[in-house]
Amino acid sequence: MVWSAWPYANGHPIERGSCWASSLATLWPDADNLAVAVATVAKLPTEGLHRTFTHSLFTVAAVVIAFYIVAWATKRPRWGNLGLGLGIGILMHILLDLLVWFNGVEILWPIPSWVNLWSNVTPPEWWSKLMLPAEFLCFALFFVLLDVTARKRGTDGGFLRTLRVWTVVQGVLFVVFTVLVYTMEAGFMIPYGALYLLSLGLAFGVTIRMRETVEAVVQ
């Protein structure tokens, strides 16, 4: 949410709803893991399913253009702002993947365009393993940020108790899977992948539910 709110800081003219759209869009690119999961269960190849079509600059452009067309057709500029917010959110996700993960992104999919800023760096095995359960830690920290913002702005008060439960759940998942990733020799990815996808869906739902809080970030 911090990444997606940054472009709207300092009185940027884009409306607050775009910040909420950006927050949703920063989560959306990793929904391609659902395609990976389906292919895995069906015993089909998973190559080309992750960090390709959802991480492409062409996808960003298509989303923004589509929403601007809707705005023009309906004569409602808000749709254009929403599309711009979604585009910014996807871009923030792509940038974060390039900077943090020791892996690449097919940034101009479907044109072969694999970009890896860390191609000459080989991270230690312990770090590569830790990055998997760290996803749950990121969800927990995101929920903590929403909690702090909601209490500061006086928004979504009726949902905070539930949010704290989900925060604890994500923290527990981080601890449990941190232990498992270093101790399980086989079978780790199935329970991890299933709970990761559920957690990603949860983050979507929480972001939608706490729209008022997300928008309050740029007030």
C-alpha positions as CSV (number, residue, x, y, z in Angstrom):
1,M,0.0,0.0,0.0
2,V,2.9,2.3,0.7
3,W,4.3,1.8,-2.8
4,S,0.9,2.4,-4.4
5,A,0.2,5.5,-2.4
6,W,3.5,7.2,-3.2
7,P,2.5,8.6,-6.6
8,Y,-0.5,10.4,-5.0
9,A,1.5,12.1,-2.3
10,N,2.0,15.9,-2.0
11,G,-1.4,16.8,-3.4
12,H,-1.3,14.9,-6.6
13,P,-4.5,15.8,-8.6
14,I,-5.6,12.1,-9.2
15,E,-8.5,11.3,-7.0
16,R,-8.3,9.1,-3.9
17,G,-10.1,6.2,-5.5
18,S,-7.1,5.7,-7.8
19,C,-4.9,5.0,-4.7
20,W,-7.3,2.2,-3.7
21,A,-7.2,0.8,-7.2
22,S,-3.4,0.9,-7.1
23,S,-3.4,-1.1,-3.8
24,L,-5.5,-3.8,-5.4
25,A,-3.4,-3.8,-8.6
26,T,-0.1,-4.3,-6.6
27,L,-1.6,-7.6,-5.5
28,W,-3.1,-8.7,-8.9
29,P,0.1,-9.7,-10.8
30,D,0.8,-12.6,-8.4
31,A,-2.6,-14.0,-9.3
32,D,-0.8,-15.8,-12.1
33,N,0.3,-18.3,-9.4
34,L,-3.3,-19.6,-9.7
35,A,-2.5,-20.6,-13.2
36,V,0.7,-22.3,-12.0
37,A,-1.3,-24.2,-9.4
38,V,-3.9,-25.4,-11.8
39,A,-1.1,-26.5,-14.2
40,T,0.7,-28.3,-11.4
41,V,-2.4,-30.2,-10.3
42,A,-3.1,-31.1,-13.9
43,K,0.5,-32.2,-14.4
44,L,0.9,-29.7,-17.2
45,P,4.0,-27.5,-17.9
46,T,4.2,-24.4,-15.8
47,E,6.8,-22.6,-17.8
48,G,5.7,-19.2,-19.0
49,L,2.9,-18.9,-16.5
50,H,4.6,-16.9,-13.8
51,R,5.9,-13.3,-14.1
52,T,4.9,-13.1,-17.8
53,F,1.5,-11.9,-18.9
54,T,0.6,-10.3,-15.5
55,H,3.9,-8.6,-15.3
56,S,4.1,-7.1,-18.8
57,L,4.2,-3.5,-19.7
58,F,1.9,-4.3,-22.5
59,T,-0.7,-5.5,-19.9
60,V,-0.3,-2.2,-18.0
61,A,-0.9,-0.3,-21.2
62,A,-3.9,-2.4,-22.2
63,V,-5.5,-1.9,-18.8
64,V,-5.0,1.9,-18.8
65,I,-6.2,2.3,-22.4
66,A,-9.2,0.1,-21.8
67,F,-10.4,2.2,-18.9
68,Y,-9.8,5.4,-20.7
69,I,-11.9,4.1,-23.6
70,V,-14.7,3.4,-21.1
71,A,-14.3,6.8,-19.6
72,W,-14.6,8.4,-23.0
73,A,-17.6,6.3,-24.0
74,T,-19.4,6.9,-20.7
75,K,-18.2,10.5,-20.3
76,R,-17.1,9.6,-16.8
77,P,-13.5,10.6,-16.2
78,R,-13.5,8.6,-13.0
79,W,-13.1,5.4,-15.1
80,G,-9.9,6.8,-16.6
81,N,-8.5,7.7,-13.1
82,L,-9.4,4.2,-12.0
83,G,-7.5,2.7,-15.0
84,L,-4.5,4.9,-14.3
85,G,-4.5,3.8,-10.7
86,L,-4.5,0.1,-11.7
87,G,-1.7,0.7,-14.1
88,I,0.4,2.4,-11.5
89,G,-0.2,-0.4,-9.0
90,I,0.9,-3.1,-11.6
91,L,4.0,-1.0,-12.4
92,M,4.9,-0.8,-8.7
93,H,4.6,-4.6,-8.4
94,I,6.8,-5.1,-11.4
95,L,9.4,-2.7,-10.0
96,L,9.4,-4.3,-6.6
97,D,9.9,-7.8,-8.2
98,L,12.8,-6.5,-10.2
99,L,14.5,-4.9,-7.2
100,V,13.8,-7.4,-4.4
101,W,13.6,-10.9,-6.0
102,F,16.6,-12.6,-7.4
103,N,14.7,-13.5,-10.5
104,G,13.5,-11.9,-13.7
105,V,10.3,-10.6,-15.3
106,E,9.1,-11.0,-18.8
107,I,8.6,-7.3,-18.9
108,L,7.4,-7.1,-22.6
109,W,5.5,-10.3,-22.8
110,P,4.6,-11.8,-25.3
111,I,7.8,-10.5,-26.8
112,P,10.8,-12.5,-25.4
113,S,12.1,-9.9,-22.9
114,W,13.3,-11.5,-19.7
115,V,14.9,-8.9,-17.5
116,N,16.8,-9.9,-14.3
117,L,18.7,-7.1,-12.6
118,W,20.4,-9.8,-10.4
119,S,21.5,-12.1,-13.2
120,N,25.1,-12.0,-12.0
121,V,24.2,-12.6,-8.4
122,T,23.6,-16.0,-6.8
123,P,21.8,-15.6,-3.5
124,P,22.6,-18.2,-0.7
125,E,20.2,-21.1,-0.5
126,W,19.0,-20.1,2.9
127,W,17.9,-16.7,1.5
128,S,16.1,-18.2,-1.5
129,K,14.1,-20.5,0.9
130,L,13.3,-17.7,3.3
131,M,11.8,-15.6,0.6
132,L,8.9,-18.1,0.2
133,P,7.4,-17.9,3.8
134,A,8.3,-14.2,3.8
135,E,5.3,-13.7,1.6
136,F,3.1,-14.4,4.7
137,L,5.2,-11.9,6.7
138,C,4.5,-9.3,4.0
139,F,0.8,-9.9,4.2
140,A,0.9,-9.6,8.0
141,L,2.8,-6.3,7.7
142,F,0.3,-5.0,5.2
143,F,-2.5,-5.7,7.6
144,V,-0.6,-4.0,10.4
145,L,-0.2,-0.9,8.2
146,L,-4.0,-1.0,7.5
147,D,-4.7,-1.3,11.2
148,V,-2.4,1.6,12.2
149,T,-3.8,3.8,9.4
150,A,-7.4,2.9,10.3
151,R,-6.9,3.8,14.0
152,K,-5.1,7.0,13.1
153,R,-7.8,8.1,10.6
154,G,-10.8,6.7,12.5
155,T,-11.9,4.5,9.6
156,D,-13.2,0.9,9.4
157,G,-13.4,0.6,13.1
158,G,-15.9,-2.3,13.0
159,F,-13.5,-4.4,11.0
160,L,-10.3,-4.0,13.0
161,R,-10.8,-6.9,15.4
162,T,-11.2,-9.3,12.4
163,L,-8.2,-7.7,10.7
164,R,-6.1,-8.4,13.8
165,V,-7.1,-12.0,13.7
166,W,-6.0,-12.3,10.1
167,T,-2.8,-10.5,11.0
168,V,-2.0,-13.1,13.6
169,V,-2.9,-15.9,11.2
170,Q,-0.4,-14.6,8.7
171,G,2.3,-14.3,11.4
172,V,1.7,-17.8,12.4
173,L,1.9,-19.0,8.8
174,F,5.2,-17.2,8.4
175,V,6.7,-18.9,11.5
176,V,5.3,-22.4,10.6
177,F,6.4,-22.3,7.0
178,T,9.8,-20.8,7.9
179,V,10.4,-24.0,9.9
180,L,9.0,-26.3,7.2
181,V,11.0,-24.8,4.3
182,Y,14.2,-25.7,6.1
183,T,13.1,-29.1,7.4
184,M,10.9,-30.7,4.7
185,E,12.7,-32.5,2.0
186,A,9.7,-33.0,-0.2
187,G,6.0,-31.9,-0.4
188,F,6.5,-28.3,0.8
189,M,5.2,-26.5,-2.2
190,I,1.7,-28.0,-2.2
191,P,0.6,-26.8,1.3
192,Y,2.6,-23.6,0.9
193,G,1.1,-22.8,-2.5
194,A,-2.4,-23.5,-1.4
195,L,-2.2,-21.3,1.7
196,Y,-0.3,-18.6,-0.3
197,L,-3.2,-18.4,-2.8
198,L,-5.7,-18.2,0.0
199,S,-3.7,-15.5,1.7
200,L,-3.5,-13.5,-1.6
201,G,-7.3,-13.8,-1.9
202,L,-7.6,-12.7,1.7
203,A,-5.4,-9.6,1.0
204,F,-7.7,-8.8,-2.0
205,G,-10.8,-9.1,0.2
206,V,-9.3,-7.0,3.0
207,T,-8.2,-4.3,0.6
208,I,-11.7,-4.1,-0.8
209,R,-13.3,-4.1,2.6
210,M,-11.0,-1.4,3.9
211,R,-11.3,1.0,0.9
212,E,-12.0,3.9,3.2
213,T,-8.8,3.3,5.1
214,V,-6.7,2.9,1.9
215,E,-8.0,6.1,0.5
216,A,-7.4,7.9,3.8
217,V,-3.6,7.4,3.2
218,V,-3.5,10.3,0.7
219,Q,-5.7,12.7,2.7
